[in-house]
Amino acid sequence: MRVFGSATTAHLAARTGLQVRLLAWVRAKNRTSGVEEAMGLWTGDDHQTLTIDGAARLYYGAGNVLGINSITMRSGVVVGMQTVTLSPLAPEVAQLIRGYDTRLAPVDLHRAFFDSSTGVLVDVPQRIFRGWIDKVQVRTPEVGGNATVEVTLASNARALTRGLALKKSDESLRVRSPSDGFFRYADVSDAKVWWGEVMAKPPAAPAPAPTTGTGNQGGGGAQDRT
């Protein structure tokens, strides 16, 4: 069950109206410098700096984030997938998808409540999703349509699907069990293995059986017998 802070709970009980904004914080490697950098995007009308986890974060707005599909809270180890739609015309979005290597880049999604009458932040934004960027797809529209960028996110439950590092090399498996040769060819790209054999080459063909005959044993050709 989602638990709200005391300020948010009091504001919800007052029923004075709320403006809900979505905040996306992405950490990705800059393709030019190779340094990991962070960028914030949100559904607000302008750029704004918000304090989250004790650090000030600048979030770019003004139409950068167009929407997000409904976030479903679930228990267990199911990998949740979310889709965030961005505007490809925004310079910040162009920098994110072209200037950064977003493959498996960490992402945090927060939800912020603002007073609808004053525009003041009600409480500290609450994190509602944590995961990684799974893929980025630029949607080219038909004539007269609007282009969009769809960013698919995978929740941090995906980390539970990774294999242990100790099970990825032949040496590690041999330490655990000397007879375990499952990964003996893991360090090569192509190894030919024949069924039932433990060698990396086919077994030698058996030698042809000797033949017997009644012809000339010492001569160079066959004798004509009538």
N, C-alpha and C positions, 0 to 999 in steps of 0.2 A: 504494500500500500504506500502511495506517495505521501510523504510527510512534509508539510509546509512550515516555514518559519513563523514566529509569533507575529511579526509585522504583516506578513501576507495573510495569515489566518484572520487577524483583526480587520484587515481591509476587505477580505472576502465577506466577513460577517456584516460589515457596514453596508454592503450592496450599493456602493457609490459608483461602480463602473471601473473596468480595467481595460488597459491596452496590453495585449500579450505580444511580445517580440521574441523571435528566435535568433540565437547567436551561434555562429559556427567559428571555431578556432582551429586552424590547420597549421601543422608544423611539417614543412617539407624542405628538401635540399634544393638550394639555388643551382640551376644548371650551369651558370657561368662561374661562380666562385666555389661551388661545392660545399658551402656552409649551410647548415640547417637554419632556416628562418621561419618566423611565424606570421600569419596573416589572419585577421578577423573580418568576417562578413556578417551582416545582420539584416533583418527585415525592417529596420527603422528608416526614417525619411532623410537622415543626414548622418555624417560621421560622428561618432561619439566614443569617448573613453570611459570604460567601466572597470571597476576593481573586482577581480575574481581571484580567489585563493591568495589574497594579499598582494597581488601584482596588478598594475594598471595595464589594460589592454585596449588598443585602438581598434574599433570595429567600423568598417566602411559600409555605408548604407546607400541611400538614394537609388534603390531599385536593383542593387547587386543580387540579392536573393529574391527570387520570384515566388518560391513556395517549397513546401516539404510535405511528403505523404504522412499519414497519421502514424504516430509512434505507438506501438503496442508494447505494453509492459508484460513480460513473461518471465516465469521462473525456470530454472533448469539450465542446461548447457546448449540450448538451441541458439544457433547463430542468427541474429536478427539483421535483416537487410533494410536499409532506408534509402530513399531517393530524394536528393535536394536539387531543385531546379534553379539555375543561375542565369543571369543575363550575359550573353557573350559580348554585348556592346560596352559593358562597363570596363574601364581600364584595369581595375583591380582583378576582375575575373580573368581577363586576358593574361595578366601577369601570373596568376595562379596556375592556369592550365598550360601555359606555354613557357613561362620563365622558371617554373619549378618542376621537379620530378615528383609528381603526386602519387606514384604507384606505392601503395601501402603506407601512405603518409598518415600519421596519427591525427585524429579529429575528435574534438569535444563539442557537443551541442548543449547549450544552456537555454533556459527559458527565463525571461525577465518580465516582471509585471510593473506597469507604469500606471499612475493615477490618470484616469481619462480626462479629468478637468484641469489638472495642473501640469501634467506631463512629467511629474517627478517619479523617480524610481522608488518603488514601494519597499523592496527588500533586495538582498544580495541575490543575483541570478542563480538559479538552481540547475545543476547539471542533470540532463535527462538522457544523454546518450554518450557513450565513449566507444571508439573503434578506429577503423582505418578506412582509407579510400580504396575501394575495390576496383573501380573503373570510372573513367570520364568519357562521356560520349557527347559530341557536338551534333545537335539535330539541325540539319539543313532544311528549311521550310520550303513549301511550294510557293509559287508566285503569289505575292500578297500576304504571305504568312509571316510569323515571327520566329526567328531562330532562338534556340535555347541550348543550354549546357546542362546535361543531366549527370549528376555525380552520385554514384552508387556507393553506399557505405556499408561495411560489415562490422557488426558489434565485436567487442573484445572477447566474446565467447569463442571466437575463431582461434584464439591462442591455445585453447584446450585441444584443438585438432592437430597441433604440430607434434611430430615424433620427437622422442628424446634424442639429444645429441649423442648420447652413448650408444645409440643403435644405428648410427649412420656410417660407420666405418668398419672395415674388416678387422683392424687391430683391436677396436673396442670389443667386438663380439668374441674375438679369440681370447681376450683376457677373461671374459665371463665364462666362456666355454670353448676350449681349444679345438673341439671338433665341429664347431659351428662355422661353416664356410659359406653361409648364405650371401655375404657381401664380398667374396674373394675377388670379384671382378668389378667392384664399385668404382675403382680409380681409373678405369679405362672406358673409352666410349664404345668400343666394339670388341666383343669377345665371343668366339664361336665355341659353343658347348654342345656336345653330342649326348643324346639321351643315354643315361646309364654310365657315362664316363666322367672321370674327375680330372681329365687332362684337357688342355686348351688346343688340342689338335686331334684329328680323327685317328682312330686306331689303324695300324698298318694292315694292309691287305694280306691275307694268307698266301704263302708261296704256292704256285701251281703244283699239283700232284704229278709225279713222274709218270710218263707213258711207257707202255711196253709194246713191242711189235716184233714181227718176224723178218723185217727187212734187213738190209745191209747195215750192221752196227758200226762199221768203221768207215763206210763210204760217205760221199757227199750227197748222194741222191737216192731216191727210192728205186728198187729193182722191179723190173716188169716181170711179173710172174704169170705164166699161162698154165 
